[in-house]
Amino acid sequence: MGDGDEHLSDRLANDRTYLAWLRTGIALAGLGFVVAKFGVFLREFARTGVPHSGLSGVVGILLVAAGAALMVVGYLEHRRVAGHIDRRTGSANRPVPAWPVGVSVGACLGASAVLVVLLAVTGSA
C-alpha cells in the first residue's frame, strides 16, 4: 500500500468517525424530543389524578442541547485529526475542503436550536 492509499484510508476513517459523532448527536437530540413530548402526554394524563413531576420537558431540552454539544465536539475532533493527518503526510498544501463537514454540522446544529426553541415555546419545559 502506497503513501497515498494510507492517507486516503486515514481520511476516510476520520470521516466515518465524524459521521458516528454526528449520528450519535442526532440520536441524542431525537431522544430529547421524545422525552420532552412524552412530558406533554404525562401532563394530560395527570388530569386523571396520576401525579408527575413536570421535569420531562426540561430533561428533553437538556438532551437536545447535549446532542448539539456532541455534534460540535465531533466537528472539532474531526478538524483536529484532519490537520494531524495533513501534517503527518505532508499534504498541508492540498487539504481536503472543510465546507461539507461544516455544512453538515451547521445544519444539524440549526435544527437542534430550532428544536430547543420549539420545545421551550410550546410548553414542554
C-alpha positions as CSV (number, residue, x, y, z in Angstrom):
1,M,0.0,0.0,0.0
2,G,1.5,3.4,-1.0
3,D,1.5,6.6,1.0
4,G,-1.4,8.0,-1.0
5,D,-3.5,4.9,-0.1
6,E,-2.6,5.2,3.6
7,H,-3.5,8.9,3.5
8,L,-6.8,8.2,1.9
9,S,-7.6,5.4,4.3
10,D,-6.8,7.7,7.3
11,R,-9.0,10.5,5.8
12,L,-11.9,8.1,5.2
13,A,-11.6,6.6,8.7
14,N,-11.7,10.2,10.1
15,D,-14.8,11.0,8.1
16,R,-16.5,7.8,9.3
17,T,-15.7,8.7,12.9
18,Y,-17.1,12.2,12.3
19,L,-20.3,10.7,10.9
20,A,-20.6,8.5,14.0
21,W,-20.3,11.5,16.3
22,L,-22.9,13.3,14.2
23,R,-25.3,10.3,14.2
24,T,-25.0,9.9,17.9
25,G,-25.7,13.6,18.4
26,I,-28.7,13.4,16.2
27,A,-30.0,10.4,18.1
28,L,-29.5,12.1,21.4
29,A,-31.4,15.2,20.2
30,G,-34.2,12.9,18.9
31,L,-34.4,11.2,22.2
32,G,-34.6,14.6,23.9
33,F,-37.5,15.5,21.7
34,V,-39.3,12.2,22.5
35,V,-38.7,12.7,26.3
36,A,-40.0,16.3,26.1
37,K,-43.1,15.4,24.2
38,F,-43.7,12.4,26.5
39,G,-44.0,15.1,29.2
40,V,-47.0,16.6,27.3
41,F,-48.6,13.1,27.4
42,L,-47.9,12.8,31.1
43,R,-49.3,16.3,31.8
44,E,-52.5,15.3,30.1
45,F,-52.5,12.0,31.9
46,A,-52.1,13.9,35.2
47,R,-55.5,15.4,34.8
48,T,-56.8,11.9,35.7
49,G,-55.1,12.2,39.1
50,V,-51.8,10.5,38.3
51,P,-49.0,12.7,39.6
52,H,-46.0,13.7,37.5
53,S,-43.1,16.0,38.2
54,G,-43.1,18.0,35.0
55,L,-39.3,17.6,34.6
56,S,-39.5,15.6,31.3
57,G,-39.6,18.8,29.3
58,V,-36.5,20.2,31.0
59,V,-34.7,16.8,30.6
60,G,-35.7,16.7,27.0
61,I,-34.4,20.1,26.3
62,L,-31.1,19.2,28.1
63,L,-30.8,16.1,26.0
64,V,-31.3,18.1,22.7
65,A,-28.7,20.5,23.9
66,A,-26.3,17.7,24.8
67,G,-26.8,16.2,21.3
68,A,-25.9,19.6,19.8
69,A,-22.8,19.8,22.0
70,L,-21.8,16.3,20.9
71,M,-22.0,17.4,17.3
72,V,-19.7,20.3,18.0
73,V,-17.2,18.1,19.8
74,G,-17.3,15.7,16.8
75,Y,-16.7,18.5,14.4
76,L,-13.8,19.9,16.4
77,E,-12.2,16.4,16.8
78,H,-12.6,15.8,13.0
79,R,-10.8,19.0,12.2
80,R,-8.0,18.3,14.7
81,V,-7.4,14.8,13.3
82,A,-7.6,16.0,9.7
83,G,-4.9,18.6,10.5
84,H,-2.8,16.0,12.1
85,I,-3.2,13.7,9.1
86,D,-2.2,16.6,6.7
87,R,0.9,17.4,8.8
88,R,1.9,13.8,9.0
89,T,1.6,13.1,5.4
90,G,2.9,16.4,4.2
91,S,-0.3,17.2,2.3
92,A,-1.0,20.5,4.0
93,N,-0.5,22.2,0.6
94,R,-3.6,20.4,-0.7
95,P,-6.0,19.9,2.1
96,V,-9.4,18.4,1.6
97,P,-12.1,21.2,1.7
98,A,-13.8,21.5,5.1
99,W,-17.0,23.1,4.0
100,P,-19.0,19.8,3.6
101,V,-18.3,18.9,7.2
102,G,-19.1,22.4,8.3
103,V,-22.4,22.5,6.4
104,S,-23.5,19.2,7.8
105,V,-22.7,20.1,11.4
106,G,-24.2,23.6,10.8
107,A,-27.5,22.2,9.5
108,C,-27.8,19.7,12.4
109,L,-27.0,22.5,15.0
110,G,-29.5,24.7,13.4
111,A,-32.1,22.0,13.6
112,S,-31.2,21.4,17.2
113,A,-31.6,25.1,18.0
114,V,-35.0,25.2,16.4
115,L,-36.0,22.1,18.3
116,V,-34.9,23.6,21.7
117,V,-36.8,26.8,20.9
118,L,-39.9,24.8,19.8
119,L,-39.8,22.7,22.9
120,A,-39.4,25.7,25.2
121,V,-42.1,27.8,23.5
122,T,-44.7,25.0,23.2
123,G,-44.6,24.5,27.0
124,S,-42.9,21.1,27.1
125,A,-40.5,22.6,29.6
